[in-house]
Structures are given as C-alpha cells and as structure tokens.
Amino acid sequence: MAARAGLAYEIGMSIRLQTVTGPALLPLLPVLARLRIAVFREFPYLYEGDQAEEEQHLRAFAASPSAGLIVAWDGDAAVGCATCMRLTEASAGVIAPFRAAGIDPAEVFYFGESVLLPAYRGQGIGVGFFAAREAHARAVSSCDYTAFCAVIRAADHPMRPPGTVGLEGFWRKRGYTPYPDLVCSMHWTEIGGAVEVENRLSFWLKSVSGRTLP
C-alpha cells in the first residue's frame, strides 16, 4: 500500500481525502502519473501520456517546498488526485501571464491538475479537492489568491463528445472567476499525434484572503 501522511477526512461512505506533503509525496508519484494519463486522455485535454515522462514532471512538483497532493482513496485504491503549490514555484510559462498582467506571482497559490476516475464523479470529491487545496494554501502561505487554468477548446471541436457539459458552472459555485485574457501555453502530444502541439489554457481566480480580485 502507498505511504500516506497528512490531514484526512471522509466523503460519503467510502471515500477518504488525504493531504500529502513533503517526502511522503514521492511514493505516490507513480499513482498520480497513472491517474493523469487515464483522465487527461479524455476530452478536453486529449493527452497521449507516457508514464516515465509523467513521473519526471511530477518529481519537479514534489520538490516544491509548498507542494500539496490531495489523494482520494477508496479503501487502499487511489481514485483521484489534485495538486497545488505556490505560483512562484511553478514553471516559467505558468508564471509569465500573471507578471504580464501586473499580478504579483507571490500573491497566488497555483492549483495544478485535478483528476478523478469517471466512476467516482458526482459524489462531492471535486468539491473536496478545492476545499482541501484552499486549506493547504492557507496553511503554508499568506497568498491572497488561488488560481487554476483550463484548456481552451472550440465549441465545435471535432473530438467533443455529444452532450458534453463544461465545468464552468461548477467552478463558479466554488467562487472562481474566469480571466479569459490571462492565458498560458503548454505543449503535449494529443491522441493519435506523433509530436507535441501547443495548447492554450485560461485562468480562473479566487480571493482566499478577502482581498479584491485583481
């Protein structure tokens, strides 16, 4: 069984969320990598993942002093994960649009991936991921804002499944505001592709200190 550490609380009858930090993150990186590959393969990310590359990327995350990993456990099985860290510890490409917009990166706590297997959606785990990451941000920083980004896909994208409902309403209920002009670029290989392509992602922000949004 994977090592665990940190704060835990229950969701429903069987799901337990655990906040993991520090060295206890390392044995969980392969689990997070597998979940990322499985979930991000779906629309809208369409990500063709590689386990070795994923683990290398995640080791950089685990090295961040403020890193927090929220794990959703069903018994001994990890069924979802969410990450967060200070924006100042994120990649240069994620930090850049904040600087360009005149927002001090030191005031922002960045929420990275949030991945959950399909069978566990709609049970309040996503709400728990946001609450746990915001609690971690308050515990390890004095950041005024939390932020995450989401990939931009056209309404008529050929791989959009029929009847797809976006998560914008869910994010607004969590108190987040869209910043469509605050955009970063990331590169990944999409399903069926042979090379990495550029994808644009826009940010959503929330004040966790009571300070007015920038």
N, C-alpha and C positions, 0 to 999 in steps of 0.2 A: 504494500500500500504506500502511496506517495506521502512524503513528510508533510505535516501541516503545522501552522503556527498562527497566532493572532486571534483577533476577535471573531466570534462566530454567532450566528443567530438563525432561527428556524423560519422557513417559509412553508406554509401549509403543513401537510402531514409528513412529508418525507424529504424535502429539500432543505439543505443547510448551506448558508453562505458563510464563507471564511475569508477574512482579510489576511493576506500573507505578505510579509516584508522581509528584507534582509537576506541572509544566507538561505533561509527556508524557501526562497523563490526558486533556487537552482534546480532541485529535483522535479519541480513542476513544469519546467520549460518544455520538455517533450510533449506533455499533455496539452499545454496551451498551443503548441505548434500544430498538433493534430486537429484540435478544435478549429483553429484559424483556417487550416486548409479545407476542412469539411464545410464550414459555414460560409466562408468567403467565396467558395466556388459558386454559390447561389447568386442570382440577381439581387442587388445591382452591381456587386463587385466583380463577379465572373472571373475570379482569381484562380490561376493554374499554379498551385503551390508546390513547393519542394520542401521536404522535412528538414534536410540539412541546412538549407538557406534560412528556413524559418527559425531554427534553433540558434543560428548565428545572429540573426536580427534580434532575437529575444534576449540573448546574453547581454547585448548592449543595454537593453531596457533594465535587466536585473542589476546592472552595475550602477544605475542611478540611485543616489542616496535616498531620494524621496519616493522611490518606486513602491507602488502598492498593487497587488494582484488580488482580485476578488474571485474566488472559486465557488461555483455552485456544485455541491456534492449531492448525489442521490446514493445514499449508503457510501460505499467506497469508490464509486464511479464519478469522475468529474464530467459534468454535462454542459458546463458553460464557464466562461471566464470573462473578466473585464479588467482593464489595466488603467493606471493613472500615474502621473508624475508631474513635477514642476515643468512648466513650459521651457524654462531655461535649460533643462536637461534633455529636451527633445532635439530632433535633427534640425539642422540649419534651415532646411526647406519649410519646416513647420513653423519655425520662429519668424522667418522673414516677413510674412504678410502682416504680422502684428506690429513689427517695427515700422513697416512702410505706412501703416495706418496710424502711427503715433501712439500705440498702446504698449506700455512697458511690459515685456515678457515676464519680468519678476513679479507682476501682479496677477499672473494667470497660472492656474493649475490645469494641466492638459489631460484629458481623458482619451486614451488610445482606443484599442479595439474593445468591442463588446460582442461576444459570440455565444450563441446558445443553440443547442440541438433542437430541431423542429418539434419533437415530441414534448418538449418542456416549455414551449412558448404559451403565453396567455395565462400564466399561473402567478404572475406578480414578480417573477425573478428579475425581469428588466427594470422594474421599479426599484427592487432591492439593489441592483447593480449601481444605479445612480445614487441612491441614498448612501451606500457603503463607500463609494468613491468620494462623495462630498464630505462624508465624515472623516475619511482619511486625509483629504486635503486640509480640513480644519485642524486635524491633529498634528500634522507635520509642517504646516506652513501658515503664513499670515496672508496668503493670496486673497485678493478681493473677488476674483472671478474664477469660474470653472468654464472650460470650453472643450468642444469636440468638433470633429469635421466629418462630413458625409460626402460620398462620391456623387457627382452630378451626372445624371442620366436623362436623356431626352425622353419626353413623354411617348414618342413613337419609336423608341429603341427596339430593334428587331428581336432582341432576346428578352424583352419584358414579358413575363407570363401574363396571360389574360386575367383580369380582375385584380391585379396587384394593387394593394393599398399601401401608400407610403407611411413612414413613421413620423411625419411632421406633426400630426396631432398629438401623438404620444410625447414627443419632445416638448411641445408647448405646454402640456399638462405638467411636465416636470419643472416648468419655469424657465425654459430656454427660449432665447430669441434668435431668429436667423439673422446672419450678417452676410447677405449674398455677395457683397463686394470684398469680403475677407476670404480669399481663396488661396489654396496652396496646390502644388502639383506633386504627384507621386507616380512612380513607374512600376508596372508589374506586367507579367505575361498573362494574357487573358485566355480563356478556354479556347482550345483549337489554334492558338497562336504559337509562333516559334520564337518571337523576340518580345522584349518588354516594350510597352507603349505608355505614353503619357496619359494620366487621368487627373482631372481637376476635382478638387474637393472643397466645399464651402463650410464655413464655421458657424456654430451656434454658441452663444454665450449666456451665462447666468451670473448674477451677483450673489455671492455667498456671505458677504460681509455687510450687506445693506447699502453699499456704495452704489451710486447711479451708474448704469452701464455706459461705457464709452461711446 
